[in-house]
Amino acid sequence: MAQLKLQNIRKSFGTTEVIRNVNLAFDSGEFIVFVGPSGCGKSTLLRMIAGLEQVTEGAILIDDEDVTRADPSRRGIAMVFQSYALYPHMTVEENMGFGLEMAGVAKPERRKLVRQAAEVLKLEPYLARKPKALSGGQRQRVAIGRAIVRNPKIFLFDEPLSNLDAELRVRMRLEIAKLHTDLGATMVYVTHDQVEAMTLATRIVVLNGGIVEQVGAPIELYENPDNLFVAGFIGSPRMNFLSARVIGRDGDGRALLTVPQLGLEGLAINPRDRDRELPKDVLLGIRPEHFRADAFEGSTAVSLRCEVFERLGNVSYLYSDIDRAEGIVAELRSQQSVRIGERASLWLKPADCFLFDPTGPRL
């Protein structure tokens, strides 16, 4: 286990700056997930921690030791890549122990460490097999085992589940979560899949265009996003954003909104900062699950025209205004079924809604 600090990190390829003044500090034993869209810089940042990319400016510290220019082999890290990168001519045991062999570890000790890792990963029956005789999930576990035997200070994962099918992704996600619990190791994990981020992380770093948009616990980012990008990226289906206009304030300091798309006049929303002057034009954020099929305390009635209705067993999704830039999706947990073209009577609670400046910041 180790602490990790990134201080004023910048990375440029020629004149193109891909990481812009990133400052992060992680405690020992944390599971940190870098998440963001393709091209946001998350893998580049991970590769700089590993020493596979040189830092243009700034410093990387592991347990307060500056390793910015240190060789990857001297950083005390182990990396699991998107591809399994296993040697096809070697057995599972030989693949897992190869790094130790190169480091000059004696064969008895090497064998002991490999067996211990294989026990943790449930790979004992496969130690004599070669990679071609393994499933995708088993190959990825071998790659993880190769990292475990080195007993690193920090584990780095670069989208390790992206090559697996949906069922295997879920299973491996659970295995990685259990591995973190069992080892108590510091882990840094890169993914574009916000479900992986929400389920694995102790803290999430949301990146966009080389900039850190927000850092926090998964539920914190979900319930208290700082801006439009984080609100839209964290959550599936994504948050609905509807154009609205501020028409005044009530006696409690709540903003009174007109929301044409929902046919609402005078919807009262609590701004994040009640003393802040609000722009006339704003965006109202509503998560799909905040629409309800039945009235409840403090709720407001809305009507949505159903254009697509998806039944997924325990949950259904109603899509409205799908031809508009600001389409609406409502998540329904009841067994209610709505026909295409019909209007559904739904309810939402103003206190569950978010208010954003169209330029991005949360209001």
DACOR-V9645 format. One record per residue. N is the residue number from 0. RES is the residue in three letters. NEAR is the number of other ideal C-beta (glycine too) atoms within 8 Angstrom. Layout:
N_RES_NEAR + N_RES_NEAR
//
This chain:
0_MET_7 + 1_ALA_10 + 2_GLN_12 + 3_LEU_15 + 4_LYS_11 + 5_LEU_13 + 6_GLN_9 + 7_ASN_9 + 8_ILE_16 + 9_ARG_13 + 10_LYS_15 + 11_SER_9 + 12_PHE_5 + 13_GLY_4 + 14_THR_4 + 15_THR_6 + 16_GLU_9 + 17_VAL_10 + 18_ILE_13 + 19_ARG_9 + 20_ASN_7 + 21_VAL_14 + 22_ASN_9 + 23_LEU_10 + 24_ALA_8 + 25_PHE_11 + 26_ASP_6 + 27_SER_7 + 28_GLY_7 + 29_GLU_10 + 30_PHE_10 + 31_ILE_15 + 32_VAL_15 + 33_PHE_13 + 34_VAL_16 + 35_GLY_12 + 36_PRO_7 + 37_SER_4 + 38_GLY_4 + 39_CYS_10 + 40_GLY_13 + 41_LYS_13 + 42_SER_9 + 43_THR_11 + 44_LEU_15 + 45_LEU_14 + 46_ARG_10 + 47_MET_15 + 48_ILE_13 + 49_ALA_12 + 50_GLY_11 + 51_LEU_7 + 52_GLU_9 + 53_GLN_4 + 54_VAL_12 + 55_THR_8 + 56_GLU_6 + 57_GLY_13 + 58_ALA_11 + 59_ILE_15 + 60_LEU_12 + 61_ILE_14 + 62_ASP_7 + 63_ASP_6 + 64_GLU_6 + 65_ASP_7 + 66_VAL_11 + 67_THR_8 + 68_ARG_3 + 69_ALA_9 + 70_ASP_6 + 71_PRO_9 + 72_SER_4 + 73_ARG_7 + 74_ARG_13 + 75_GLY_8 + 76_ILE_14 + 77_ALA_11 + 78_MET_12 + 79_VAL_12 + 80_PHE_9 + 81_GLN_7 + 82_SER_5 + 83_TYR_10 + 84_ALA_5 + 85_LEU_10 + 86_TYR_8 + 87_PRO_7 + 88_HIS_4 + 89_MET_10 + 90_THR_9 + 91_VAL_16 + 92_GLU_11 + 93_GLU_9 + 94_ASN_13 + 95_MET_14 + 96_GLY_14 + 97_PHE_11 + 98_GLY_9 + 99_LEU_13 + 100_GLU_9 + 101_MET_6 + 102_ALA_6 + 103_GLY_5 + 104_VAL_9 + 105_ALA_6 + 106_LYS_5 + 107_PRO_6 + 108_GLU_9 + 109_ARG_13 + 110_ARG_10 + 111_LYS_8 + 112_LEU_13 + 113_VAL_15 + 114_ARG_10 + 115_GLN_9 + 116_ALA_13 + 117_ALA_15 + 118_GLU_8 + 119_VAL_11 + 120_LEU_13 + 121_LYS_7 + 122_LEU_14 + 123_GLU_8 + 124_PRO_4 + 125_TYR_11 + 126_LEU_12 + 127_ALA_6 + 128_ARG_9 + 129_LYS_10 + 130_PRO_14 + 131_LYS_5 + 132_ALA_6 + 133_LEU_12 + 134_SER_6 + 135_GLY_10 + 136_GLY_10 + 137_GLN_10 + 138_ARG_12 + 139_GLN_15 + 140_ARG_13 + 141_VAL_18 + 142_ALA_14 + 143_ILE_13 + 144_GLY_16 + 145_ARG_13 + 146_ALA_12 + 147_ILE_13 + 148_VAL_15 + 149_ARG_9 + 150_ASN_5 + 151_PRO_10 + 152_LYS_10 + 153_ILE_16 + 154_PHE_13 + 155_LEU_14 + 156_PHE_12 + 157_ASP_12 + 158_GLU_10 + 159_PRO_14 + 160_LEU_13 + 161_SER_8 + 162_ASN_8 + 163_LEU_10 + 164_ASP_6 + 165_ALA_5 + 166_GLU_6 + 167_LEU_12 + 168_ARG_11 + 169_VAL_8 + 170_ARG_9 + 171_MET_14 + 172_ARG_12 + 173_LEU_8 + 174_GLU_10 + 175_ILE_13 + 176_ALA_10 + 177_LYS_8 + 178_LEU_12 + 179_HIS_12 + 180_THR_7 + 181_ASP_7 + 182_LEU_8 + 183_GLY_7 + 184_ALA_10 + 185_THR_15 + 186_MET_12 + 187_VAL_15 + 188_TYR_15 + 189_VAL_12 + 190_THR_14 + 191_HIS_9 + 192_ASP_9 + 193_GLN_12 + 194_VAL_7 + 195_GLU_14 + 196_ALA_14 + 197_MET_11 + 198_THR_9 + 199_LEU_12 + 200_ALA_13 + 201_THR_6 + 202_ARG_12 + 203_ILE_15 + 204_VAL_11 + 205_VAL_15 + 206_LEU_15 + 207_ASN_11 + 208_GLY_7 + 209_GLY_12 + 210_ILE_8 + 211_VAL_10 + 212_GLU_11 + 213_GLN_10 + 214_VAL_8 + 215_GLY_9 + 216_ALA_9 + 217_PRO_12 + 218_ILE_6 + 219_GLU_8 + 220_LEU_14 + 221_TYR_10 + 222_GLU_5 + 223_ASN_7 + 224_PRO_11 + 225_ASP_8 + 226_ASN_12 + 227_LEU_12 + 228_PHE_10 + 229_VAL_13 + 230_ALA_15 + 231_GLY_10 + 232_PHE_13 + 233_ILE_14 + 234_GLY_11 + 235_SER_5 + 236_PRO_7 + 237_ARG_7 + 238_MET_11 + 239_ASN_12 + 240_PHE_11 + 241_LEU_12 + 242_SER_10 + 243_ALA_12 + 244_ARG_9 + 245_VAL_12 + 246_ILE_8 + 247_GLY_6 + 248_ARG_6 + 249_ASP_8 + 250_GLY_3 + 251_ASP_5 + 252_GLY_8 + 253_ARG_10 + 254_ALA_14 + 255_LEU_11 + 256_LEU_15 + 257_THR_10 + 258_VAL_12 + 259_PRO_6 + 260_GLN_9 + 261_LEU_10 + 262_GLY_8 + 263_LEU_10 + 264_GLU_6 + 265_GLY_8 + 266_LEU_15 + 267_ALA_11 + 268_ILE_11 + 269_ASN_10 + 270_PRO_12 + 271_ARG_7 + 272_ASP_6 + 273_ARG_6 + 274_ASP_3 + 275_ARG_8 + 276_GLU_2 + 277_LEU_10 + 278_PRO_8 + 279_LYS_6 + 280_ASP_8 + 281_VAL_16 + 282_LEU_12 + 283_LEU_16 + 284_GLY_13 + 285_ILE_14 + 286_ARG_9 + 287_PRO_12 + 288_GLU_6 + 289_HIS_10 + 290_PHE_14 + 291_ARG_10 + 292_ALA_8 + 293_ASP_6 + 294_ALA_6 + 295_PHE_8 + 296_GLU_3 + 297_GLY_6 + 298_SER_10 + 299_THR_9 + 300_ALA_8 + 301_VAL_12 + 302_SER_10 + 303_LEU_13 + 304_ARG_10 + 305_CYS_15 + 306_GLU_9 + 307_VAL_9 + 308_PHE_12 + 309_GLU_7 + 310_ARG_6 + 311_LEU_7 + 312_GLY_4 + 313_ASN_4 + 314_VAL_8 + 315_SER_11 + 316_TYR_14 + 317_LEU_14 + 318_TYR_12 + 319_SER_12 + 320_ASP_10 + 321_ILE_8 + 322_ASP_4 + 323_ARG_6 + 324_ALA_3 + 325_GLU_10 + 326_GLY_11 + 327_ILE_12 + 328_VAL_11 + 329_ALA_12 + 330_GLU_11 + 331_LEU_11 + 332_ARG_7 + 333_SER_6 + 334_GLN_3 + 335_GLN_8 + 336_SER_7 + 337_VAL_8 + 338_ARG_7 + 339_ILE_7 + 340_GLY_6 + 341_GLU_8 + 342_ARG_7 + 343_ALA_12 + 344_SER_7 + 345_LEU_12 + 346_TRP_14 + 347_LEU_13 + 348_LYS_11 + 349_PRO_11 + 350_ALA_6 + 351_ASP_8 + 352_CYS_13 + 353_PHE_10 + 354_LEU_14 + 355_PHE_16 + 356_ASP_10 + 357_PRO_8 + 358_THR_4 + 359_GLY_8 + 360_PRO_9 + 361_ARG_12 + 362_LEU_13
//
